[in-house]
Amino acid sequence: MARFAIDLSPLRKNKNLRYIFISGVVTRFGSALTLVALPFQIKELTNSYIAVGAMGAVEIVPLIIFALWGGVLADSVDRKKMVWRCEAGALVCTAILLGNSFLSHPHLLVLYIVAAGFSAMDGLQGPSYGAMIPRLVSHEDLPSAMALMALRWQFSAIIGPALAGVIIATSGVKAAFAIDIATYAISVAFMLKIAAVPPLKESATKTIKSMFGGIQYAASRKDLMGTYIIDLIAMFFAMPNALFPFWADHIHSRWALGFFYSAGIFGSILVTATSGWIKHFTRLGWAITFAAIGWGLCIALAGTTDSLWVVLLFLGLAGASDQVSSLCRSTLWNQSIDDEYRGRLAGLELLSYSVGPLAGQLRAGTTAAITSLRTSVISGGLLCIGLVGFAAAKLPEFRNFDLKTNSYAIEWRAKKEKMEESE
């Protein structure tokens, strides 16, 4: 069993990782409250599937723009500074939501603008956050460190949505936004304690040409492209989060809205808690493929029933499948991409696992409005299964990726070990 238990040793050995972990637990808890409160407020103002789904649409463009540019900045400026400044920017966005919620008639446009603002902050911060950890953690500890980062997010995300339903029902969205502001302030304080992470190359530039250099590198590697494509398919077709407020009403369980959001996180946290295997597992391409198919299957099955507990069970299993994919993708990325490209590729990775869910919200809401909630959920899951299988069949370099034999993984491992010896 020790082989499967999550490895906590990186937290004991690395104080920078401890600060990142604590900061993440706090800020993700607050963000989880807003994650529920924002679409809930839009639903209460409009009672429209499309209006809630449109929140994803307004987030896509700023995310694409700022994730690509954030990747360039992550390779050319101090990554620590980028992270804490974006946390401060997100605090300002939440303060605007709080102010708007005190109005007798909150402005719907403000909610969409702030949603776009959050997306921009995520786009700028995500690449630096993702690229910072491989620099602060030894190469052999990276898989365990990434599992711990997932646990940090999951711990907050499973408690946050569950409490959000209670907080919103008893105190309204104002309380959720106020708590989120406080968590951002605490997060910034811990982020300031982390060591500086300047670029390795002083010649690194902040140019459009540099951005396209990262894109060209990713395009040259079919194994990387496979991870992006598979995740985009899975999230676009089988991400039902925009339907949760309506789904809870549909099965007469409005009180359980928070559990819809936390069920998937609960499944993923069980996988993370038993993630010791990730240190030894190398056949990552096949694992990502089957995990994405499992995600689509569980989402489709969740749509076939009106039983709250059966729905939550399948959402939990979907979350577990997604977490297997996530752990394998992060290991593939962090152990085969040179630090020279790490920030720019982290920007592309952010897009791969963020654009899909955002566009998927609009797809889910639009399909539900045209057909029905059940049709939207089941059809999305089935399309995910079919298209993931098709994409994997067409990408053998991705499907057969193995850390033991992949030339990029071997080259980066040797380079990172030399860096660690010199330090």
TORNU-540249 format. One record per residue (C-alpha): x, y negated, z negated; residue in three letters; residue number from 1. Coordinates in pm, whole numbers. Last residue first. Layout:
% TORNU-540249
<node <X,Y,Z>,ala,NUM>
...
//
This chain:
% TORNU-540249
<node <2347,-2399,733>,glu,423>
<node <2576,-2250,997>,ser,422>
<node <2443,-1901,923>,glu,421>
<node <2084,-2022,962>,glu,420>
<node <2159,-2179,1301>,met,419>
<node <2332,-1858,1418>,lys,418>
<node <2029,-1653,1310>,glu,417>
<node <1802,-1890,1503>,lys,416>
<node <2001,-1844,1824>,lys,415>
<node <1999,-1464,1800>,ala,414>
<node <1625,-1453,1733>,arg,413>
<node <1563,-1699,2018>,trp,412>
<node <1739,-1477,2273>,glu,411>
<node <1573,-1152,2160>,ile,410>
<node <1227,-1311,2161>,ala,409>
<node <1281,-1458,2510>,tyr,408>
<node <1404,-1121,2643>,ser,407>
<node <1100,-927,2515>,asn,406>
<node <1214,-580,2406>,thr,405>
<node <1167,-560,2030>,lys,404>
<node <902,-834,2014>,leu,403>
<node <678,-633,2250>,asp,402>
<node <452,-793,2512>,phe,401>
<node <274,-527,2721>,asn,400>
<node <-58,-711,2767>,arg,399>
<node <115,-1044,2824>,phe,398>
<node <344,-929,3102>,glu,397>
<node <58,-709,3235>,pro,396>
<node <-170,-1010,3295>,leu,395>
<node <-454,-906,3532>,lys,394>
<node <-586,-628,3307>,ala,393>
<node <-575,-863,3009>,ala,392>
<node <-787,-1119,3195>,ala,391>
<node <-1052,-859,3291>,phe,390>
<node <-1081,-720,2938>,gly,389>
<node <-1113,-1070,2795>,val,388>
<node <-1377,-1150,3058>,leu,387>
<node <-1598,-852,2978>,gly,386>
<node <-1587,-877,2599>,ile,385>
<node <-1634,-1254,2592>,cys,384>
<node <-1928,-1235,2831>,leu,383>
<node <-2095,-988,2593>,leu,382>
<node <-2045,-1214,2291>,gly,381>
<node <-2176,-1521,2471>,gly,380>
<node <-2482,-1334,2597>,ser,379>
<node <-2569,-1222,2244>,ile,378>
<node <-2537,-1565,2080>,val,377>
<node <-2712,-1774,2345>,ser,376>
<node <-2989,-1518,2393>,thr,375>
<node <-3060,-1518,2018>,arg,374>
<node <-3078,-1898,1999>,leu,373>
<node <-3316,-1914,2293>,ser,372>
<node <-3318,-1997,2663>,thr,371>
<node <-3249,-2354,2782>,ile,370>
<node <-3189,-2506,2437>,ala,369>
<node <-2990,-2201,2322>,ala,368>
<node <-2774,-2215,2634>,thr,367>
<node <-2706,-2585,2580>,thr,366>
<node <-2615,-2540,2214>,gly,365>
<node <-2387,-2242,2276>,ala,364>
<node <-2213,-2402,2572>,arg,363>
<node <-2167,-2732,2386>,leu,362>
<node <-2023,-2554,2084>,gln,361>
<node <-1807,-2341,2313>,gly,360>
<node <-1644,-2653,2454>,ala,359>
<node <-1525,-2734,2103>,leu,358>
<node <-1440,-2371,2021>,pro,357>
<node <-1237,-2328,2342>,gly,356>
<node <-1064,-2665,2316>,val,355>
<node <-926,-2578,1973>,ser,354>
<node <-739,-2247,2000>,tyr,353>
<node <-576,-2310,2337>,ser,352>
<node <-541,-2683,2281>,leu,351>
<node <-345,-2631,1961>,leu,350>
<node <-128,-2379,2142>,glu,349>
<node <-54,-2635,2411>,leu,348>
<node <53,-2884,2146>,gly,347>
<node <260,-2617,1972>,ala,346>
<node <430,-2566,2310>,leu,345>
<node <535,-2930,2309>,arg,344>
<node <661,-2907,1952>,gly,343>
<node <850,-2580,2001>,arg,342>
<node <1019,-2667,2329>,tyr,341>
<node <1369,-2742,2197>,glu,340>
<node <1291,-2509,1904>,asp,339>
<node <1311,-2211,2143>,asp,338>
<node <994,-2002,2173>,ile,337>
<node <998,-1623,2107>,ser,336>
<node <957,-1576,1733>,gln,335>
<node <718,-1862,1659>,asn,334>
<node <488,-1796,1954>,trp,333>
<node <459,-1418,1925>,leu,332>
<node <418,-1439,1547>,thr,331>
<node <152,-1710,1582>,ser,330>
<node <-36,-1501,1839>,arg,329>
<node <-23,-1184,1627>,cys,328>
<node <-152,-1360,1316>,leu,327>
<node <-430,-1531,1514>,ser,326>
<node <-543,-1214,1690>,ser,325>
<node <-568,-1025,1361>,val,324>
<node <-749,-1329,1221>,gln,323>
<node <-1005,-1324,1502>,asp,322>
<node <-1089,-962,1431>,ser,321>
<node <-1142,-1035,1062>,ala,320>
<node <-1360,-1335,1146>,gly,319>
<node <-1575,-1119,1372>,ala,318>
<node <-1610,-867,1088>,leu,317>
<node <-1732,-1147,861>,gly,316>
<node <-1977,-1270,1125>,leu,315>
<node <-2101,-911,1153>,phe,314>
<node <-2160,-887,779>,leu,313>
<node <-2318,-1235,763>,leu,312>
<node <-2573,-1136,1028>,val,311>
<node <-2644,-810,841>,val,310>
<node <-2693,-1005,518>,trp,309>
<node <-2930,-1258,673>,leu,308>
<node <-3144,-998,850>,ser,307>
<node <-3281,-1147,1170>,asp,306>
<node <-3083,-909,1392>,thr,305>
<node <-2941,-884,1746>,thr,304>
<node <-2732,-1200,1737>,gly,303>
<node <-2484,-1058,1487>,ala,302>
<node <-2422,-769,1728>,leu,301>
<node <-2307,-1010,2002>,ala,300>
<node <-2074,-1190,1758>,ile,299>
<node <-1927,-856,1646>,cys,298>
<node <-1860,-743,2004>,leu,297>
<node <-1699,-1073,2104>,gly,296>
<node <-1459,-1067,1808>,trp,295>
<node <-1371,-702,1868>,gly,294>
<node <-1278,-785,2229>,ile,293>
<node <-1051,-1063,2099>,ala,292>
<node <-888,-821,1853>,ala,291>
<node <-835,-564,2129>,phe,290>
<node <-647,-814,2346>,thr,289>
<node <-443,-969,2064>,ile,288>
<node <-327,-624,1946>,ala,287>
<node <-230,-516,2299>,trp,286>
<node <-9,-820,2346>,gly,285>
<node <148,-803,1998>,leu,284>
<node <316,-463,2016>,arg,283>
<node <577,-566,1751>,thr,282>
<node <440,-480,1405>,phe,281>
<node <694,-477,1121>,his,280>
<node <644,-811,946>,lys,279>
<node <275,-815,1054>,ile,278>
<node <209,-504,842>,trp,277>
<node <220,-711,521>,gly,276>
<node <-106,-869,634>,ser,275>
<node <-337,-712,376>,thr,274>
<node <-445,-1040,214>,ala,273>
<node <-453,-1197,561>,thr,272>
<node <-701,-938,688>,val,271>
<node <-926,-992,384>,leu,270>
<node <-895,-1368,438>,ile,269>
<node <-1019,-1330,794>,ser,268>
<node <-1337,-1155,688>,gly,267>
<node <-1409,-1421,425>,phe,266>
<node <-1340,-1692,682>,ile,265>
<node <-1599,-1540,913>,gly,264>
<node <-1856,-1543,634>,ala,263>
<node <-1767,-1899,525>,ser,262>
<node <-1953,-2093,794>,tyr,261>
<node <-2269,-1882,779>,phe,260>
<node <-2237,-1880,400>,phe,259>
<node <-2265,-2259,390>,gly,258>
<node <-2604,-2242,560>,leu,257>
<node <-2737,-1999,296>,ala,256>
<node <-3001,-2232,149>,trp,255>
<node <-3150,-2266,495>,arg,254>
<node <-3231,-1897,493>,ser,253>
<node <-3560,-1870,682>,his,252>
<node <-3411,-1660,966>,ile,251>
<node <-3451,-1940,1220>,his,250>
<node <-3357,-2211,965>,asp,249>
<node <-3015,-2050,906>,ala,248>
<node <-2971,-2008,1282>,trp,247>
<node <-3055,-2374,1343>,phe,246>
<node <-2782,-2504,1109>,pro,245>
<node <-2547,-2227,1240>,phe,244>
<node <-2598,-2291,1612>,leu,243>
<node <-2298,-2521,1657>,ala,242>
<node <-2084,-2249,1495>,asn,241>
<node <-2162,-1984,1761>,pro,240>
<node <-1814,-1941,1919>,met,239>
<node <-1848,-1646,2160>,ala,238>
<node <-1809,-1780,2513>,phe,237>
<node <-1562,-2063,2465>,phe,236>
<node <-1376,-1909,2171>,met,235>
<node <-1308,-1571,2327>,ala,234>
<node <-1224,-1708,2672>,ile,233>
<node <-989,-1974,2535>,leu,232>
<node <-819,-1717,2312>,asp,231>
<node <-751,-1481,2602>,ile,230>
<node <-625,-1763,2825>,ile,229>
<node <-384,-1912,2569>,tyr,228>
<node <-230,-1578,2466>,thr,227>
<node <-200,-1473,2831>,gly,226>
<node <-24,-1794,2925>,met,225>
<node <244,-1712,2669>,leu,224>
<node <311,-1370,2821>,asp,223>
<node <298,-1517,3172>,lys,222>
<node <599,-1737,3093>,arg,221>
<node <677,-1984,3369>,ser,220>
<node <355,-2173,3297>,ala,219>
<node <469,-2235,2938>,ala,218>
<node <802,-2382,3058>,tyr,217>
<node <624,-2596,3316>,gln,216>
<node <389,-2733,3050>,ile,215>
<node <683,-2819,2824>,gly,214>
<node <860,-3001,3107>,gly,213>
<node <533,-3179,3182>,phe,212>
<node <548,-3341,2839>,met,211>
<node <912,-3441,2888>,ser,210>
<node <823,-3609,3215>,lys,209>
<node <548,-3802,3036>,ile,208>
<node <817,-3943,2810>,thr,207>
<node <912,-3946,2442>,lys,206>
<node <1273,-3833,2472>,thr,205>
<node <1498,-3580,2296>,ala,204>
<node <1860,-3703,2329>,ser,203>
<node <1920,-3674,1956>,glu,202>
<node <1863,-3301,1988>,lys,201>
<node <1765,-3112,1674>,leu,200>
<node <1464,-3339,1623>,pro,199>
<node <1416,-3465,1265>,pro,198>
<node <1247,-3250,997>,val,197>
<node <1268,-3449,672>,ala,196>
<node <1225,-3250,352>,ala,195>
<node <876,-3225,201>,ile,194>
<node <784,-3443,-99>,lys,193>
<node <584,-3692,113>,leu,192>
<node <353,-3408,213>,met,191>
<node <253,-3360,-151>,phe,190>
<node <128,-3718,-189>,ala,189>
<node <-41,-3707,152>,val,188>
<node <-242,-3402,45>,ser,187>
<node <-363,-3571,-274>,ile,186>
<node <-496,-3868,-74>,ala,185>
<node <-662,-3635,180>,tyr,184>
<node <-833,-3447,-103>,thr,183>
<node <-982,-3768,-245>,ala,182>
<node <-1130,-3867,93>,ile,181>
<node <-1285,-3520,133>,asp,180>
<node <-1455,-3550,-205>,ile,179>
<node <-1619,-3876,-94>,ala,178>
<node <-1736,-3723,236>,phe,177>
<node <-1905,-3429,61>,ala,176>
<node <-2068,-3658,-197>,ala,175>
<node <-2213,-3882,72>,lys,174>
<node <-2352,-3582,263>,val,173>
<node <-2631,-3539,10>,gly,172>
<node <-2617,-3481,-366>,ser,171>
<node <-2811,-3159,-432>,thr,170>
<node <-2857,-3000,-90>,ala,169>
<node <-2533,-3145,46>,ile,168>
<node <-2335,-3023,-255>,ile,167>
<node <-2491,-2675,-246>,val,166>
<node <-2433,-2628,128>,gly,165>
<node <-2087,-2777,97>,ala,164>
<node <-1997,-2532,-181>,leu,163>
<node <-2013,-2236,56>,ala,162>
<node <-1845,-2441,330>,pro,161>
<node <-1553,-2538,103>,gly,160>
<node <-1495,-2205,-73>,ile,159>
<node <-1422,-2004,240>,ile,158>
<node <-1232,-2286,408>,ala,157>
<node <-1013,-2358,108>,ser,156>
<node <-887,-2002,67>,phe,155>
<node <-881,-1958,444>,gln,154>
<node <-647,-2249,511>,trp,153>
<node <-391,-2144,252>,arg,152>
<node <-429,-1780,356>,leu,151>
<node <-345,-1878,715>,ala,150>
<node <-38,-2063,597>,met,149>
<node <56,-1756,393>,leu,148>
<node <26,-1539,704>,ala,147>
<node <247,-1789,886>,met,146>
<node <507,-1763,609>,ala,145>
<node <500,-1382,625>,ser,144>
<node <562,-1385,1001>,pro,143>
<node <834,-1652,958>,leu,142>
<node <1033,-1488,678>,asp,141>
<node <1284,-1318,909>,glu,140>
<node <1349,-1644,1096>,his,139>
<node <1414,-1847,781>,ser,138>
<node <1161,-2119,695>,val,137>
<node <1189,-2499,722>,leu,136>
<node <1249,-2519,1097>,arg,135>
<node <983,-2259,1183>,pro,134>
<node <739,-2458,962>,ile,133>
<node <777,-2796,1132>,met,132>
<node <668,-2684,1479>,ala,131>
<node <313,-2600,1370>,gly,130>
<node <269,-2918,1170>,tyr,129>
<node <431,-3132,1439>,ser,128>
<node <207,-2978,1707>,pro,127>
<node <-108,-3013,1493>,gly,126>
<node <-67,-3374,1382>,gln,125>
<node <-127,-3565,1705>,leu,124>
<node <-410,-3343,1828>,gly,123>
<node <-567,-3320,1482>,asp,122>
<node <-563,-3700,1454>,met,121>
<node <-725,-3732,1799>,ala,120>
<node <-993,-3477,1708>,ser,119>
<node <-1068,-3658,1383>,phe,118>
<node <-1114,-3976,1584>,gly,117>
<node <-1348,-3804,1832>,ala,116>
<node <-1562,-3689,1538>,ala,115>
<node <-1543,-4048,1410>,val,114>
<node <-1683,-4178,1739>,ile,113>
<node <-1958,-3913,1741>,tyr,112>
<node <-2068,-3994,1388>,leu,111>
<node <-2055,-4367,1459>,val,110>
<node <-2286,-4318,1758>,leu,109>
<node <-2545,-4151,1533>,leu,108>
<node <-2566,-4465,1318>,his,107>
<node <-2690,-4404,965>,pro,106>
<node <-3035,-4559,896>,his,105>
<node <-3052,-4679,534>,ser,104>
<node <-2675,-4715,547>,leu,103>
<node <-2476,-4534,277>,phe,102>
<node <-2384,-4254,521>,ser,101>
<node <-2203,-4502,746>,asn,100>
<node <-1966,-4598,465>,gly,99>
<node <-1886,-4235,392>,leu,98>
<node <-1826,-4158,758>,leu,97>
<node <-1592,-4458,784>,ile,96>
<node <-1401,-4333,479>,ala,95>
<node <-1365,-3995,651>,thr,94>
<node <-1196,-4159,950>,cys,93>
<node <-960,-4352,719>,val,92>
<node <-857,-4027,547>,leu,91>
<node <-794,-3875,890>,ala,90>
<node <-543,-4152,959>,gly,89>
<node <-365,-4083,629>,ala,88>
<node <-333,-3716,723>,glu,87>
<node <-199,-3830,1060>,cys,86>
<node <71,-4030,882>,arg,85>
<node <159,-3727,668>,trp,84>
<node <212,-3496,965>,val,83>
<node <395,-3734,1197>,met,82>
<node <640,-3828,923>,lys,81>
<node <721,-3461,857>,lys,80>
<node <783,-3395,1225>,arg,79>
<node <1058,-3656,1248>,asp,78>
<node <1053,-3770,1612>,val,77>
<node <1137,-3624,1957>,ser,76>
<node <1008,-3266,1976>,asp,75>
<node <694,-3333,1770>,ala,74>
<node <637,-3652,1970>,leu,73>
<node <609,-3455,2296>,val,72>
<node <367,-3211,2131>,gly,71>
<node <160,-3500,1999>,gly,70>
<node <131,-3628,2356>,trp,69>
<node <-20,-3298,2469>,leu,68>
<node <-235,-3272,2157>,ala,67>
<node <-336,-3639,2190>,phe,66>
<node <-477,-3615,2541>,ile,65>
<node <-642,-3274,2505>,ile,64>
<node <-789,-3353,2163>,leu,63>
<node <-911,-3694,2274>,pro,62>
<node <-1096,-3532,2568>,val,61>
<node <-1246,-3237,2375>,ile,60>
<node <-1392,-3410,2071>,glu,59>
<node <-1685,-3575,2250>,val,58>
<node <-1795,-3237,2387>,ala,57>
<node <-1777,-3062,2050>,gly,56>
<node <-2010,-3319,1896>,met,55>
<node <-2236,-3258,2196>,ala,54>
<node <-2334,-2922,2046>,gly,53>
<node <-2513,-3101,1762>,val,52>
<node <-2698,-3331,2002>,ala,51>
<node <-2774,-3037,2234>,ile,50>
<node <-2939,-2830,1963>,tyr,49>
<node <-3153,-3128,1863>,ser,48>
<node <-3316,-3210,1527>,asn,47>
<node <-3188,-3568,1584>,thr,46>
<node <-3095,-3735,1254>,leu,45>
<node <-3102,-3418,1040>,glu,44>
<node <-2902,-3227,1302>,lys,43>
<node <-2642,-3502,1323>,ile,42>
<node <-2612,-3504,942>,gln,41>
<node <-2570,-3125,937>,phe,40>
<node <-2307,-3148,1212>,pro,39>
<node <-2103,-3386,990>,leu,38>
<node <-2167,-3223,651>,ala,37>
<node <-2045,-2873,740>,val,36>
<node <-1701,-2965,876>,leu,35>
<node <-1693,-3250,623>,thr,34>
<node <-1693,-3000,337>,leu,33>
<node <-1435,-2784,515>,ala,32>
<node <-1213,-3091,551>,ser,31>
<node <-1210,-3134,174>,gly,30>
<node <-1101,-2775,116>,phe,29>
<node <-850,-2800,401>,arg,28>
<node <-686,-3099,232>,thr,27>
<node <-633,-2924,-100>,val,26>
<node <-517,-2585,24>,val,25>
<node <-296,-2749,287>,gly,24>
<node <-116,-2975,42>,ser,23>
<node <-50,-2678,-187>,ile,22>
<node <90,-2467,98>,phe,21>
<node <299,-2747,248>,ile,20>
<node <448,-2820,-94>,tyr,19>
<node <522,-2450,-150>,arg,18>
<node <678,-2422,197>,leu,17>
<node <913,-2706,110>,asn,16>
<node <999,-2531,-218>,lys,15>
<node <1120,-2217,-38>,asn,14>
<node <1217,-1900,-224>,lys,13>
<node <905,-1839,-433>,arg,12>
<node <668,-1933,-153>,leu,11>
<node <863,-1716,93>,pro,10>
<node <825,-1417,-147>,ser,9>
<node <447,-1399,-127>,leu,8>
<node <430,-1110,123>,asp,7>
<node <69,-1001,173>,ile,6>
<node <12,-639,74>,ala,5>
<node <16,-394,366>,phe,4>
<node <356,-228,313>,arg,3>
<node <295,-231,-62>,ala,2>
<node <0,0,0>,met,1>
//
